[in-house]
Amino acid sequence: MSIEKSDFVEFSLEPLIKRIDESVERLEYEYSEATLDEYYVISYKNGFRRKVNISGDSEKSIVFDVLKML
């Protein structure tokens, strides 16, 4: 991956997702030290949250995985 996943979500993916789905409030990168898993958490304006496992994903795979969960 050419950039950090946390930077990818903040600068590239979050603006795209917010344009596609206006109900999305924000995307956040999370890392679990206990399980060594990486996640993007999609937070919606209505308070609902959805967690997407992106461990081992390339940037392209991250986009596909997040879009599937919208």
All heavy atoms as a GROMACS GRO file, in nm:
protein
  583
    1MET      N    1   0.086  -0.118   0.000
    1MET     CA    2   0.000   0.000   0.000
    1MET      C    3   0.090   0.123   0.000
    1MET      O    4   0.185   0.132   0.076
    1MET     CB    5  -0.091  -0.004   0.123
    1MET     CG    6  -0.178   0.118   0.135
    1MET     SD    7  -0.312   0.097   0.250
    1MET     CE    8  -0.422   0.002   0.151
    2SER      N    9   0.058   0.217  -0.082
    2SER     CA   10   0.145   0.332  -0.100
    2SER      C   11   0.132   0.435   0.012
    2SER      O   12   0.226   0.509   0.037
    2SER     CB   13   0.116   0.398  -0.235
    2SER     OG   14  -0.020   0.437  -0.243
    3ILE      N   15   0.018   0.443   0.079
    3ILE     CA   16   0.002   0.536   0.191
    3ILE      C   17  -0.059   0.459   0.308
    3ILE      O   18  -0.112   0.350   0.291
    3ILE     CB   19  -0.087   0.657   0.155
    3ILE    CG1   20  -0.228   0.613   0.115
    3ILE    CG2   21  -0.025   0.742   0.048
    3ILE    CD1   22  -0.324   0.728   0.095
    4GLU      N   23  -0.050   0.518   0.427
    4GLU     CA   24  -0.110   0.455   0.544
    4GLU      C   25  -0.260   0.443   0.526
    4GLU      O   26  -0.324   0.532   0.469
    4GLU     CB   27  -0.079   0.538   0.669
    4GLU     CG   28   0.067   0.541   0.707
    4GLU     CD   29   0.118   0.405   0.752
    4GLU    OE1   30   0.046   0.331   0.821
    4GLU    OE2   31   0.232   0.374   0.716
    5LYS      N   32  -0.318   0.336   0.576
    5LYS     CA   33  -0.462   0.315   0.562
    5LYS      C   34  -0.541   0.427   0.630
    5LYS      O   35  -0.644   0.469   0.579
    5LYS     CB   36  -0.502   0.179   0.619
    5LYS     CG   37  -0.456   0.065   0.532
    5LYS     CD   38  -0.500  -0.068   0.588
    5LYS     CE   39  -0.451  -0.182   0.499
    5LYS     NZ   40  -0.491  -0.312   0.553
    6SER      N   41  -0.492   0.475   0.742
    6SER     CA   42  -0.564   0.584   0.811
    6SER      C   43  -0.566   0.710   0.727
    6SER      O   44  -0.666   0.782   0.722
    6SER     CB   45  -0.501   0.611   0.948
    6SER     OG   46  -0.364   0.643   0.935
    7ASP      N   47  -0.456   0.739   0.657
    7ASP     CA   48  -0.452   0.855   0.567
    7ASP      C   49  -0.540   0.833   0.444
    7ASP      O   50  -0.606   0.926   0.397
    7ASP     CB   51  -0.308   0.884   0.521
    7ASP     CG   52  -0.223   0.941   0.631
    7ASP    OD1   53  -0.278   0.991   0.732
    7ASP    OD2   54  -0.098   0.936   0.618
    8PHE      N   55  -0.541   0.711   0.395
    8PHE     CA   56  -0.624   0.679   0.279
    8PHE      C   57  -0.771   0.706   0.308
    8PHE      O   58  -0.842   0.766   0.227
    8PHE     CB   59  -0.603   0.534   0.236
    8PHE     CG   60  -0.690   0.492   0.121
    8PHE    CD1   61  -0.670   0.546  -0.005
    8PHE    CD2   62  -0.791   0.399   0.139
    8PHE    CE1   63  -0.750   0.507  -0.112
    8PHE    CE2   64  -0.871   0.360   0.033
    8PHE     CZ   65  -0.851   0.414  -0.093
    9VAL      N   66  -0.818   0.664   0.426
    9VAL     CA   67  -0.960   0.686   0.459
    9VAL      C   68  -0.990   0.834   0.476
    9VAL      O   69  -1.090   0.883   0.427
    9VAL     CB   70  -1.004   0.605   0.582
    9VAL    CG1   71  -0.949   0.659   0.710
    9VAL    CG2   72  -1.156   0.604   0.591
   10GLU      N   73  -0.901   0.907   0.541
   10GLU     CA   74  -0.928   1.048   0.569
   10GLU      C   75  -0.925   1.134   0.443
   10GLU      O   76  -1.013   1.218   0.423
   10GLU     CB   77  -0.825   1.101   0.669
   10GLU     CG   78  -0.847   1.247   0.705
   10GLU     CD   79  -0.745   1.299   0.806
   10GLU    OE1   80  -0.670   1.218   0.865
   10GLU    OE2   81  -0.740   1.421   0.823
   11PHE      N   82  -0.828   1.113   0.359
   11PHE     CA   83  -0.807   1.203   0.246
   11PHE      C   84  -0.869   1.155   0.114
   11PHE      O   85  -0.895   1.237   0.026
   11PHE     CB   86  -0.659   1.229   0.226
   11PHE     CG   87  -0.594   1.293   0.345
   11PHE    CD1   88  -0.500   1.225   0.421
   11PHE    CD2   89  -0.631   1.421   0.384
   11PHE    CE1   90  -0.441   1.284   0.532
   11PHE    CE2   91  -0.573   1.481   0.495
   11PHE     CZ   92  -0.478   1.412   0.569
   12SER      N   93  -0.891   1.026   0.100
   12SER     CA   94  -0.943   0.974  -0.028
   12SER      C   95  -1.081   0.910  -0.014
   12SER      O   96  -1.174   0.947  -0.086
   12SER     CB   97  -0.845   0.871  -0.085
   12SER     OG   98  -0.719   0.929  -0.108
   13LEU      N   99  -1.093   0.815   0.074
   13LEU     CA  100  -1.216   0.737   0.080
   13LEU      C  101  -1.333   0.811   0.144
   13LEU      O  102  -1.444   0.806   0.093
   13LEU     CB  103  -1.190   0.605   0.154
   13LEU     CG  104  -1.303   0.504   0.153
   13LEU    CD1  105  -1.342   0.468   0.010
   13LEU    CD2  106  -1.265   0.380   0.231
   14GLU      N  107  -1.310   0.878   0.254
   14GLU     CA  108  -1.420   0.946   0.324
   14GLU      C  109  -1.491   1.050   0.235
   14GLU      O  110  -1.614   1.048   0.227
   14GLU     CB  111  -1.374   1.011   0.454
   14GLU     CG  112  -1.488   1.072   0.532
   14GLU     CD  113  -1.446   1.123   0.668
   14GLU    OE1  114  -1.325   1.148   0.690
   14GLU    OE2  115  -1.534   1.138   0.753
   15PRO      N  116  -1.418   1.137   0.164
   15PRO     CA  117  -1.488   1.231   0.077
   15PRO      C  118  -1.571   1.162  -0.032
   15PRO      O  119  -1.683   1.204  -0.063
   15PRO     CB  120  -1.376   1.314   0.015
   15PRO     CG  121  -1.262   1.302   0.110
   15PRO     CD  122  -1.274   1.164   0.168
   16LEU      N  123  -1.520   1.053  -0.088
   16LEU     CA  124  -1.592   0.977  -0.190
   16LEU      C  125  -1.720   0.917  -0.132
   16LEU      O  126  -1.828   0.931  -0.190
   16LEU     CB  127  -1.504   0.866  -0.247
   16LEU     CG  128  -1.574   0.767  -0.340
   16LEU    CD1  129  -1.617   0.836  -0.469
   16LEU    CD2  130  -1.486   0.647  -0.367
   17ILE      N  131  -1.710   0.852  -0.018
   17ILE     CA  132  -1.826   0.787   0.044
   17ILE      C  133  -1.931   0.889   0.082
   17ILE      O  134  -2.051   0.867   0.063
   17ILE     CB  135  -1.781   0.704   0.166
   17ILE    CG1  136  -1.689   0.590   0.124
   17ILE    CG2  137  -1.902   0.652   0.244
   17ILE    CD1  138  -1.747   0.492   0.024
   18LYS      N  139  -1.890   1.004   0.134
   18LYS     CA  140  -1.986   1.108   0.171
   18LYS      C  141  -2.059   1.164   0.049
   18LYS      O  142  -2.174   1.203   0.059
   18LYS     CB  143  -1.916   1.221   0.247
   18LYS     CG  144  -1.882   1.184   0.389
   18LYS     CD  145  -1.813   1.301   0.455
   18LYS     CE  146  -1.814   1.291   0.604
   18LYS     NZ  147  -1.752   1.409   0.666
   19ARG      N  148  -1.994   1.168  -0.066
   19ARG     CA  149  -2.060   1.214  -0.189
   19ARG      C  150  -2.159   1.110  -0.239
   19ARG      O  151  -2.264   1.142  -0.293
   19ARG     CB  152  -1.958   1.243  -0.298
   19ARG     CG  153  -1.884   1.373  -0.275
   19ARG     CD  154  -1.793   1.405  -0.390
   19ARG     NE  155  -1.867   1.427  -0.513
   19ARG     CZ  156  -1.891   1.547  -0.566
   19ARG    NH1  157  -1.846   1.654  -0.505
   19ARG    NH2  158  -1.957   1.559  -0.678
   20ILE      N  159  -2.125   0.982  -0.222
   20ILE     CA  160  -2.211   0.873  -0.269
   20ILE      C  161  -2.333   0.856  -0.178
   20ILE      O  162  -2.442   0.831  -0.225
   20ILE     CB  163  -2.131   0.741  -0.275
   20ILE    CG1  164  -2.027   0.748  -0.386
   20ILE    CG2  165  -2.223   0.622  -0.295
   20ILE    CD1  166  -1.930   0.633  -0.387
   21ASP      N  167  -2.312   0.868  -0.047
   21ASP     CA  168  -2.419   0.844   0.050
   21ASP      C  169  -2.422   0.957   0.152
   21ASP      O  170  -2.339   0.963   0.242
   21ASP     CB  171  -2.395   0.710   0.120
   21ASP     CG  172  -2.510   0.668   0.209
   21ASP    OD1  173  -2.593   0.753   0.248
   21ASP    OD2  174  -2.517   0.548   0.243
   22GLU      N  175  -2.517   1.046   0.138
   22GLU     CA  176  -2.526   1.165   0.223
   22GLU      C  177  -2.562   1.132   0.367
   22GLU      O  178  -2.549   1.217   0.455
   22GLU     CB  179  -2.627   1.264   0.166
   22GLU     CG  180  -2.582   1.325   0.035
   22GLU     CD  181  -2.683   1.422  -0.022
   22GLU    OE1  182  -2.788   1.447   0.042
   22GLU    OE2  183  -2.656   1.475  -0.130
   23SER      N  184  -2.605   1.009   0.395
   23SER     CA  185  -2.639   0.971   0.532
   23SER      C  186  -2.515   0.936   0.615
   23SER      O  187  -2.523   0.920   0.736
   23SER     CB  188  -2.737   0.854   0.534
   23SER     OG  189  -2.676   0.736   0.486
   24VAL      N  190  -2.397   0.924   0.550
   24VAL     CA  191  -2.273   0.893   0.621
   24VAL      C  192  -2.220   1.020   0.685
   24VAL      O  193  -2.201   1.122   0.620
   24VAL     CB  194  -2.168   0.832   0.525
   24VAL    CG1  195  -2.034   0.816   0.594
   24VAL    CG2  196  -2.218   0.700   0.470
   25GLU      N  197  -2.193   1.011   0.815
   25GLU     CA  198  -2.136   1.124   0.888
   25GLU      C  199  -1.984   1.124   0.880
   25GLU      O  200  -1.921   1.226   0.857
   25GLU     CB  201  -2.179   1.120   1.034
   25GLU     CG  202  -2.132   1.238   1.114
   25GLU     CD  203  -2.187   1.239   1.255
   25GLU    OE1  204  -2.288   1.171   1.281
   25GLU    OE2  205  -2.129   1.308   1.338
   26ARG      N  206  -1.922   1.004   0.901
   26ARG     CA  207  -1.776   0.996   0.895
   26ARG      C  208  -1.731   0.851   0.884
   26ARG      O  209  -1.805   0.760   0.913
   26ARG     CB  210  -1.712   1.062   1.016
   26ARG     CG  211  -1.732   0.989   1.146
   26ARG     CD  212  -1.664   1.063   1.263
   26ARG     NE  213  -1.691   0.996   1.386
   26ARG     CZ  214  -1.800   1.010   1.460
   26ARG    NH1  215  -1.895   1.092   1.421
   26ARG    NH2  216  -1.816   0.944   1.572
   27LEU      N  217  -1.607   0.834   0.842
   27LEU     CA  218  -1.540   0.705   0.842
   27LEU      C  219  -1.420   0.717   0.934
   27LEU      O  220  -1.352   0.820   0.935
   27LEU     CB  221  -1.490   0.668   0.702
   27LEU     CG  222  -1.581   0.585   0.614
   27LEU    CD1  223  -1.706   0.659   0.580
   27LEU    CD2  224  -1.508   0.538   0.492
   28GLU      N  225  -1.394   0.613   1.010
   28GLU     CA  226  -1.281   0.614   1.101
   28GLU      C  227  -1.201   0.485   1.085
   28GLU      O  228  -1.259   0.378   1.068
   28GLU     CB  229  -1.329   0.622   1.246
   28GLU     CG  230  -1.410   0.744   1.279
   28GLU     CD  231  -1.472   0.731   1.416
   28GLU    OE1  232  -1.405   0.766   1.514
   28GLU    OE2  233  -1.586   0.683   1.423
   29TYR      N  234  -1.070   0.496   1.094
   29TYR     CA  235  -0.982   0.380   1.092
   29TYR      C  236  -0.964   0.333   1.236
   29TYR      O  237  -0.942   0.414   1.326
   29TYR     CB  238  -0.847   0.418   1.031
   29TYR     CG  239  -0.743   0.312   1.042
   29TYR    CD1  240  -0.738   0.208   0.950
   29TYR    CD2  241  -0.650   0.313   1.144
   29TYR    CE1  242  -0.641   0.110   0.959
   29TYR    CE2  243  -0.552   0.215   1.155
   29TYR     CZ  244  -0.549   0.114   1.062
   29TYR     OH  245  -0.454   0.016   1.070
   30GLU      N  246  -0.976   0.203   1.258
   30GLU     CA  247  -0.951   0.145   1.390
   30GLU      C  248  -0.858   0.026   1.376
   30GLU      O  249  -0.868  -0.050   1.280
   30GLU     CB  250  -1.081   0.097   1.455
   30GLU     CG  251  -1.167   0.205   1.509
   30GLU     CD  252  -1.287   0.151   1.587
   30GLU    OE1  253  -1.297   0.028   1.609
   30GLU    OE2  254  -1.372   0.233   1.625
   31TYR      N  255  -0.770   0.012   1.474
   31TYR     CA  256  -0.678  -0.102   1.480
   31TYR      C  257  -0.695  -0.170   1.614
   31TYR      O  258  -0.691  -0.105   1.718
   31TYR     CB  259  -0.534  -0.056   1.462
   31TYR     CG  260  -0.434  -0.167   1.474
   31TYR    CD1  261  -0.418  -0.260   1.372
   31TYR    CD2  262  -0.355  -0.180   1.588
   31TYR    CE1  263  -0.326  -0.363   1.383
   31TYR    CE2  264  -0.262  -0.282   1.600
   31TYR     CZ  265  -0.250  -0.373   1.497
   31TYR     OH  266  -0.159  -0.476   1.507
   32SER      N  267  -0.716  -0.300   1.613
   32SER     CA  268  -0.731  -0.377   1.736
   32SER      C  269  -0.598  -0.444   1.768
   32SER      O  270  -0.556  -0.535   1.696
   32SER     CB  271  -0.841  -0.482   1.721
   32SER     OG  272  -0.839  -0.570   1.832
   33GLU      N  273  -0.535  -0.400   1.875
   33GLU     CA  274  -0.409  -0.462   1.916
   33GLU      C  275  -0.432  -0.603   1.968
   33GLU      O  276  -0.344  -0.688   1.957
   33GLU     CB  277  -0.339  -0.376   2.020
   33GLU     CG  278  -0.288  -0.247   1.960
   33GLU     CD  279  -0.187  -0.177   2.049
   33GLU    OE1  280  -0.121  -0.243   2.131
   33GLU    OE2  281  -0.176  -0.055   2.034
   34ALA      N  282  -0.550  -0.629   2.022
   34ALA     CA  283  -0.581  -0.762   2.076
   34ALA      C  284  -0.588  -0.867   1.966
   34ALA      O  285  -0.538  -0.979   1.982
   34ALA     CB  286  -0.712  -0.758   2.152
   35THR      N  287  -0.649  -0.832   1.853
   35THR     CA  288  -0.666  -0.929   1.743
   35THR      C  289  -0.579  -0.899   1.622
   35THR      O  290  -0.576  -0.978   1.528
   35THR     CB  291  -0.813  -0.932   1.696
   35THR    OG1  292  -0.847  -0.803   1.644
   35THR    CG2  293  -0.906  -0.970   1.810
   36LEU      N  294  -0.511  -0.784   1.623
   36LEU     CA  295  -0.428  -0.737   1.512
   36LEU      C  296  -0.509  -0.713   1.384
   36LEU      O  297  -0.457  -0.721   1.273
   36LEU     CB  298  -0.312  -0.833   1.483
   36LEU     CG  299  -0.220  -0.864   1.602
   36LEU    CD1  300  -0.112  -0.963   1.561
   36LEU    CD2  301  -0.159  -0.737   1.659
   37ASP      N  302  -0.637  -0.685   1.400
   37ASP     CA  303  -0.724  -0.657   1.286
   37ASP      C  304  -0.738  -0.507   1.264
   37ASP      O  305  -0.730  -0.428   1.357
   37ASP     CB  306  -0.864  -0.716   1.309
   37ASP     CG  307  -0.867  -0.867   1.296
   37ASP    OD1  308  -0.795  -0.920   1.207
   37ASP    OD2  309  -0.940  -0.932   1.372
   38GLU      N  310  -0.761  -0.471   1.137
   38GLU     CA  311  -0.783  -0.331   1.099
   38GLU      C  312  -0.927  -0.317   1.050
   38GLU      O  313  -0.978  -0.406   0.980
   38GLU     CB  314  -0.688  -0.291   0.986
   38GLU     CG  315  -0.543  -0.296   1.026
   38GLU     CD  316  -0.454  -0.268   0.908
   38GLU    OE1  317  -0.445  -0.356   0.819
   38GLU    OE2  318  -0.394  -0.160   0.904
   39TYR      N  319  -0.988  -0.204   1.085
   39TYR     CA  320  -1.127  -0.181   1.049
   39TYR      C  321  -1.146  -0.038   1.002
   39TYR      O  322  -1.074   0.052   1.043
   39TYR     CB  323  -1.220  -0.199   1.171
   39TYR     CG  324  -1.216  -0.335   1.231
   39TYR    CD1  325  -1.133  -0.365   1.338
   39TYR    CD2  326  -1.299  -0.437   1.183
   39TYR    CE1  327  -1.130  -0.490   1.394
   39TYR    CE2  328  -1.297  -0.563   1.238
   39TYR     CZ  329  -1.212  -0.589   1.345
   39TYR     OH  330  -1.210  -0.714   1.400
   40TYR      N  331  -1.249  -0.019   0.920
   40TYR     CA  332  -1.306   0.112   0.898
   40TYR      C  333  -1.443   0.108   0.961
   40TYR      O  334  -1.518   0.010   0.943
   40TYR     CB  335  -1.320   0.147   0.749
   40TYR     CG  336  -1.192   0.198   0.688
   40TYR    CD1  337  -1.152   0.155   0.564
   40TYR    CD2  338  -1.113   0.289   0.756
   40TYR    CE1  339  -1.034   0.202   0.508
   40TYR    CE2  340  -0.996   0.336   0.700
   40TYR     CZ  341  -0.956   0.292   0.576
   40TYR     OH  342  -0.841   0.338   0.522
   41VAL      N  343  -1.475   0.209   1.036
   41VAL     CA  344  -1.606   0.219   1.098
   41VAL      C  345  -1.683   0.328   1.024
   41VAL      O  346  -1.637   0.442   1.016
   41VAL     CB  347  -1.597   0.251   1.248
   41VAL    CG1  348  -1.735   0.263   1.309
   41VAL    CG2  349  -1.514   0.144   1.320
   42ILE      N  350  -1.797   0.290   0.968
   42ILE     CA  351  -1.884   0.384   0.899
   42ILE      C  352  -1.985   0.434   1.001
   42ILE      O  353  -2.061   0.353   1.056
   42ILE     CB  354  -1.958   0.317   0.781
   42ILE    CG1  355  -1.860   0.251   0.685
   42ILE    CG2  356  -2.046   0.419   0.709
   42ILE    CD1  357  -1.926   0.158   0.584
   43SER      N  358  -1.986   0.563   1.029
   43SER     CA  359  -2.082   0.623   1.122
   43SER      C  360  -2.183   0.703   1.042
   43SER      O  361  -2.146   0.786   0.960
   43SER     CB  362  -2.012   0.715   1.222
   43SER     OG  363  -1.922   0.642   1.302
   44TYR      N  364  -2.310   0.674   1.067
   44TYR     CA  365  -2.419   0.742   0.996
   44TYR      C  366  -2.476   0.854   1.082
   44TYR      O  367  -2.462   0.853   1.205
   44TYR     CB  368  -2.529   0.642   0.961
   44TYR     CG  369  -2.485   0.541   0.858
   44TYR    CD1  370  -2.423   0.422   0.897
   44TYR    CD2  371  -2.503   0.563   0.723
   44TYR    CE1  372  -2.381   0.329   0.803
   44TYR    CE2  373  -2.462   0.471   0.628
   44TYR     CZ  374  -2.401   0.354   0.669
   44TYR     OH  375  -2.359   0.262   0.576
   45LYS      N  376  -2.539   0.950   1.018
   45LYS     CA  377  -2.596   1.065   1.087
   45LYS      C  378  -2.704   1.025   1.187
   45LYS      O  379  -2.726   1.096   1.284
   45LYS     CB  380  -2.650   1.166   0.986
   45LYS     CG  381  -2.541   1.230   0.904
   45LYS     CD  382  -2.595   1.323   0.797
   45LYS     CE  383  -2.481   1.380   0.714
   45LYS     NZ  384  -2.529   1.461   0.603
   46ASN      N  385  -2.768   0.911   1.168
   46ASN     CA  386  -2.873   0.865   1.259
   46ASN      C  387  -2.816   0.790   1.381
   46ASN      O  388  -2.891   0.740   1.464
   46ASN     CB  389  -2.974   0.778   1.187
   46ASN     CG  390  -2.916   0.646   1.138
   46ASN    OD1  391  -2.802   0.613   1.162
   46ASN    ND2  392  -2.997   0.570   1.066
   47GLY      N  393  -2.683   0.780   1.390
   47GLY     CA  394  -2.619   0.715   1.505
   47GLY      C  395  -2.578   0.571   1.481
   47GLY      O  396  -2.503   0.513   1.560
   48PHE      N  397  -2.626   0.510   1.372
   48PHE     CA  398  -2.589   0.372   1.341
   48PHE      C  399  -2.442   0.366   1.301
   48PHE      O  400  -2.390   0.457   1.236
   48PHE     CB  401  -2.677   0.319   1.227
   48PHE     CG  402  -2.650   0.177   1.189
   48PHE    CD1  403  -2.689   0.073   1.272
   48PHE    CD2  404  -2.585   0.147   1.071
   48PHE    CE1  405  -2.664  -0.059   1.237
   48PHE    CE2  406  -2.560   0.016   1.034
   48PHE     CZ  407  -2.600  -0.087   1.118
   49ARG      N  408  -2.375   0.258   1.342
   49ARG     CA  409  -2.234   0.238   1.306
   49ARG      C  410  -2.217   0.099   1.247
   49ARG      O  411  -2.278   0.004   1.293
   49ARG     CB  412  -2.145   0.252   1.429
   49ARG     CG  413  -2.139   0.391   1.484
   49ARG     CD  414  -2.054   0.396   1.608
   49ARG     NE  415  -1.926   0.333   1.577
   49ARG     CZ  416  -1.813   0.361   1.636
   49ARG    NH1  417  -1.809   0.448   1.732
   49ARG    NH2  418  -1.701   0.301   1.604
   50ARG      N  419  -2.133   0.089   1.146
   50ARG     CA  420  -2.105  -0.039   1.083
   50ARG      C  421  -1.953  -0.054   1.073
   50ARG      O  422  -1.884   0.037   1.029
   50ARG     CB  423  -2.168  -0.042   0.944
   50ARG     CG  424  -2.140  -0.169   0.869
   50ARG     CD  425  -2.220  -0.176   0.743
   50ARG     NE  426  -2.354  -0.219   0.782
   50ARG     CZ  427  -2.462  -0.194   0.713
   50ARG    NH1  428  -2.457  -0.122   0.604
   50ARG    NH2  429  -2.579  -0.239   0.752
   51LYS      N  430  -1.901  -0.170   1.113
   51LYS     CA  431  -1.758  -0.196   1.113
   51LYS      C  432  -1.723  -0.287   0.996
   51LYS      O  433  -1.786  -0.390   0.975
   51LYS     CB  434  -1.721  -0.264   1.245
   51LYS     CG  435  -1.576  -0.257   1.280
   51LYS     CD  436  -1.551  -0.324   1.415
   51LYS     CE  437  -1.512  -0.221   1.515
   51LYS     NZ  438  -1.459  -0.279   1.638
   52VAL      N  439  -1.621  -0.247   0.918
   52VAL     CA  440  -1.576  -0.322   0.801
   52VAL      C  441  -1.433  -0.368   0.824
   52VAL      O  442  -1.344  -0.285   0.845
   52VAL     CB  443  -1.581  -0.234   0.673
   52VAL    CG1  444  -1.539  -0.314   0.551
   52VAL    CG2  445  -1.719  -0.173   0.655
   53ASN      N  446  -1.410  -0.498   0.821
   53ASN     CA  447  -1.275  -0.551   0.841
   53ASN      C  448  -1.195  -0.530   0.713
   53ASN      O  449  -1.234  -0.576   0.605
   53ASN     CB  450  -1.280  -0.699   0.877
   53ASN     CG  451  -1.145  -0.753   0.916
   53ASN    OD1  452  -1.043  -0.725   0.854
   53ASN    ND2  453  -1.143  -0.832   1.021
   54ILE      N  454  -1.082  -0.460   0.724
   54ILE     CA  455  -0.998  -0.432   0.608
   54ILE      C  456  -0.856  -0.486   0.627
   54ILE      O  457  -0.763  -0.444   0.558
   54ILE     CB  458  -0.994  -0.280   0.578
   54ILE    CG1  459  -0.955  -0.200   0.702
   54ILE    CG2  460  -1.128  -0.233   0.526
   54ILE    CD1  461  -0.854  -0.095   0.674
   55SER      N  462  -0.840  -0.581   0.717
   55SER     CA  463  -0.708  -0.639   0.742
   55SER      C  464  -0.653  -0.701   0.615
   55SER      O  465  -0.720  -0.780   0.548
   55SER     CB  466  -0.717  -0.747   0.850
   55SER     OG  467  -0.762  -0.691   0.970
   56GLY      N  468  -0.533  -0.664   0.578
   56GLY     CA  469  -0.466  -0.719   0.461
   56GLY      C  470  -0.517  -0.667   0.328
   56GLY      O  471  -0.471  -0.713   0.224
   57ASP      N  472  -0.611  -0.574   0.329
   57ASP     CA  473  -0.668  -0.522   0.204
   57ASP      C  474  -0.575  -0.420   0.138
   57ASP      O  475  -0.511  -0.341   0.205
   57ASP     CB  476  -0.801  -0.451   0.230
   57ASP     CG  477  -0.917  -0.546   0.247
   57ASP    OD1  478  -0.896  -0.669   0.245
   57ASP    OD2  479  -1.030  -0.497   0.263
   58SER      N  480  -0.575  -0.421   0.005
   58SER     CA  481  -0.512  -0.315  -0.073
   58SER      C  482  -0.608  -0.197  -0.076
   58SER      O  483  -0.724  -0.209  -0.035
   58SER     CB  484  -0.485  -0.363  -0.216
   58SER     OG  485  -0.609  -0.385  -0.283
   59GLU      N  486  -0.564  -0.084  -0.128
   59GLU     CA  487  -0.653   0.033  -0.138
   59GLU      C  488  -0.776  -0.001  -0.222
   59GLU      O  489  -0.888   0.036  -0.186
   59GLU     CB  490  -0.578   0.152  -0.198
   59GLU     CG  491  -0.472   0.208  -0.106
   59GLU     CD  492  -0.384   0.313  -0.171
   59GLU    OE1  493  -0.400   0.339  -0.292
   59GLU    OE2  494  -0.300   0.370  -0.100
   60LYS      N  495  -0.758  -0.070  -0.332
   60LYS     CA  496  -0.869  -0.108  -0.419
   60LYS      C  497  -0.967  -0.198  -0.345
   60LYS      O  498  -1.089  -0.179  -0.352
   60LYS     CB  499  -0.814  -0.179  -0.543
   60LYS     CG  500  -0.916  -0.212  -0.647
   60LYS     CD  501  -0.847  -0.274  -0.768
   60LYS     CE  502  -0.942  -0.305  -0.878
   60LYS     NZ  503  -0.874  -0.360  -0.996
   61SER      N  504  -0.916  -0.295  -0.271
   61SER     CA  505  -1.002  -0.386  -0.195
   61SER      C  506  -1.077  -0.314  -0.083
   61SER      O  507  -1.192  -0.346  -0.054
   61SER     CB  508  -0.920  -0.500  -0.134
   61SER     OG  509  -0.865  -0.581  -0.235
   62ILE      N  510  -1.011  -0.216  -0.021
   62ILE     CA  511  -1.076  -0.137   0.083
   62ILE      C  512  -1.198  -0.066   0.026
   62ILE      O  513  -1.307  -0.069   0.084
   62ILE     CB  514  -0.979  -0.036   0.145
   62ILE    CG1  515  -0.873  -0.107   0.228
   62ILE    CG2  516  -1.054   0.066   0.231
   62ILE    CD1  517  -0.758  -0.017   0.271
   63VAL      N  518  -1.183  -0.005  -0.090
   63VAL     CA  519  -1.295   0.066  -0.153
   63VAL      C  520  -1.409  -0.030  -0.181
   63VAL      O  521  -1.526  -0.002  -0.148
   63VAL     CB  522  -1.250   0.137  -0.283
   63VAL    CG1  523  -1.368   0.194  -0.358
   63VAL    CG2  524  -1.148   0.246  -0.252
   64PHE      N  525  -1.381  -0.147  -0.238
   64PHE     CA  526  -1.485  -0.246  -0.265
   64PHE      C  527  -1.554  -0.290  -0.137
   64PHE      O  528  -1.677  -0.299  -0.132
   64PHE     CB  529  -1.428  -0.368  -0.339
   64PHE     CG  530  -1.393  -0.342  -0.482
   64PHE    CD1  531  -1.272  -0.385  -0.531
   64PHE    CD2  532  -1.480  -0.278  -0.568
   64PHE    CE1  533  -1.238  -0.364  -0.664
   64PHE    CE2  534  -1.446  -0.255  -0.701
   64PHE     CZ  535  -1.326  -0.298  -0.749
   65ASP      N  536  -1.476  -0.321  -0.033
   65ASP     CA  537  -1.534  -0.369   0.092
   65ASP      C  538  -1.624  -0.264   0.157
   65ASP      O  539  -1.732  -0.296   0.208
   65ASP     CB  540  -1.424  -0.411   0.190
   65ASP     CG  541  -1.356  -0.541   0.151
   65ASP    OD1  542  -1.409  -0.611   0.062
   65ASP    OD2  543  -1.250  -0.572   0.209
   66VAL      N  544  -1.580  -0.140   0.158
   66VAL     CA  545  -1.660  -0.034   0.218
   66VAL      C  546  -1.786  -0.008   0.136
   66VAL      O  547  -1.895   0.006   0.191
   66VAL     CB  548  -1.577   0.095   0.239
   66VAL    CG1  549  -1.664   0.212   0.282
   66VAL    CG2  550  -1.467   0.071   0.343
   67LEU      N  551  -1.775  -0.003   0.005
   67LEU     CA  552  -1.892   0.019  -0.080
   67LEU      C  553  -1.996  -0.091  -0.063
   67LEU      O  554  -2.117  -0.063  -0.064
   67LEU     CB  555  -1.851   0.030  -0.227
   67LEU     CG  556  -1.784   0.161  -0.268
   67LEU    CD1  557  -1.735   0.153  -0.412
   67LEU    CD2  558  -1.877   0.279  -0.250
   68LYS      N  559  -1.953  -0.215  -0.045
   68LYS     CA  560  -2.047  -0.325  -0.024
   68LYS      C  561  -2.127  -0.308   0.104
   68LYS      O  562  -2.239  -0.356   0.113
   68LYS     CB  563  -1.973  -0.459  -0.018
   68LYS     CG  564  -1.928  -0.511  -0.152
   68LYS     CD  565  -1.878  -0.653  -0.144
   68LYS     CE  566  -1.747  -0.661  -0.069
   68LYS     NZ  567  -1.683  -0.791  -0.073
   69MET      N  568  -2.070  -0.240   0.202
   69MET     CA  569  -2.135  -0.226   0.332
   69MET      C  570  -2.226  -0.104   0.342
   69MET      O  571  -2.295  -0.086   0.441
   69MET     CB  572  -2.031  -0.220   0.443
   69MET     CG  573  -1.948  -0.346   0.455
   69MET     SD  574  -2.045  -0.494   0.486
   69MET     CE  575  -2.090  -0.468   0.656
   70LEU      N  576  -2.227  -0.018   0.242
   70LEU     CA  577  -2.314   0.101   0.246
   70LEU      C  578  -2.460   0.061   0.234
   70LEU      O  579  -2.497  -0.030   0.170
   70LEU     CB  580  -2.279   0.200   0.136
   70LEU     CG  581  -2.148   0.274   0.153
   70LEU    CD1  582  -2.128   0.368   0.034
   70LEU    CD2  583  -2.146   0.354   0.281
   0.00000   0.00000   0.00000
